[in-house]
Amino acid sequence: MIHRPRSSMSHLMQHFALHVATFGPLVTAAQTLRYDVFVTEMGGSGGDLTDHSAGSEADRFDAFGTHLILTDPLRDGAVIGTTRVLTEQGAAAAGGFATEAEFDIRGLRRSGRRMLEVGRTCLHPDYRGGAAMHHLWQGLAALVEDQDIEILFGLASFPGTDLSALAPPLACLHHLHQGPDELRPVSRQDVRLDLPAVEGVDRRAAMLATPPLVKAYLRLGGKVGEGVFVDRAFGCVDVCMVLDTSTLGTRARALYGRQPA
């Protein structure tokens, strides 16, 4: 079980430790990891509070969110993964959700359901493709349960801005996983997508080219919004993912929740 104080605590999961923090040294270290991934690795410029001299990627939403931070005790407690969540109350204090700069989410807002935005998710390169993302989502599942969240949503990024190179995985998302009209976020950018028919796509290759965060949503039954947003400041193409927690099956709840399968 994860306990959620307002500063930070850790919960040992295998050899990882998951921390929930709103401020302090762990958040600073998470912002350093974000700089390494989003700025150094991906070539982006970072958020509006990014400090390049300090190597810290930050934005105005950080102060209003809760940060899930994964550390590795076998590497002297190094921060190796992070994600930020923003409640409706936090978004109101921040002047909106971060997602709203890129996608129109009026459908989600009109639903009247309890929402939680997930953003700024990244992993150290050494921990991708393994258990780290799973542990971050276990922590997220605990927050969803504790706060009785009904809708999870947020941006997920494909590295690079070449839409033709990303056409196969984007086609699979568009044709196979698009969300219902009443909830579907819509890109604020008028981007022409020349997507192939899904029958002509190598689905295995497309899945390999799909970022881990998108795959985590899909495994739980998540859906994608309409269109994409080319974020040149971060050197990526963003999609908006939505997960209706009421649709989670028993297997998904066991996989990411608190109870063993």
HELIX and SHEET records of a PDB file:
HELIX    1   1 PRO A   25  ARG A   34  1                                  10    
HELIX    2   2 TYR A   35  GLU A   41  3                                   7    
HELIX    3   3 ASP A   62  PHE A   64  5                                   3    
HELIX    4   4 PRO A   73  ARG A   75  5                                   3    
HELIX    5   5 GLU A   88  ALA A   94  1                                   7    
HELIX    6   6 ALA A   98  ALA A  101  5                                   4    
HELIX    7   7 ARG A  106  ARG A  110  1                                   5    
HELIX    8   8 PRO A  125  TYR A  127  5                                   3    
HELIX    9   9 ALA A  132  GLN A  147  1                                  16    
HELIX   10  10 ALA A  167  LEU A  176  1                                  10    
HELIX   11  11 VAL A  198  GLY A  200  5                                   3    
HELIX   12  12 ARG A  203  LEU A  208  1                                   6    
HELIX   13  13 PRO A  212  ARG A  219  1                                   8    
HELIX   14  14 THR A  245  THR A  247  5                                   3    
HELIX   15  15 THR A  250  TYR A  256  1                                   7    
SHEET    1   A 8 SER A  10  MET A  13  0                                        
SHEET    2   A 8 PHE A  16  ALA A  21 -1                                        
SHEET    3   A 8 THR A  66  ASP A  72 -1                                        
SHEET    4   A 8 ALA A  78  THR A  87 -1                                        
SHEET    5   A 8 MET A 115  LEU A 123 -1                                        
SHEET    6   A 8 ILE A 151  PRO A 159  1                                        
SHEET    7   A 8 CYS A 236  ASP A 244 -1                                        
SHEET    8   A 8 LYS A 223  VAL A 224 -1                                        
SHEET    1   B 8 SER A  10  MET A  13  0                                        
SHEET    2   B 8 PHE A  16  ALA A  21 -1                                        
SHEET    3   B 8 THR A  66  ASP A  72 -1                                        
SHEET    4   B 8 ALA A  78  THR A  87 -1                                        
SHEET    5   B 8 MET A 115  LEU A 123 -1                                        
SHEET    6   B 8 ILE A 151  PRO A 159  1                                        
SHEET    7   B 8 CYS A 236  ASP A 244 -1                                        
SHEET    8   B 8 PHE A 229  ASP A 231 -1                                        
SHEET    1   C 2 PHE A 103  ASP A 104  0                                        
SHEET    2   C 2 VAL A 186  SER A 187 -1                                        
END                                                                             
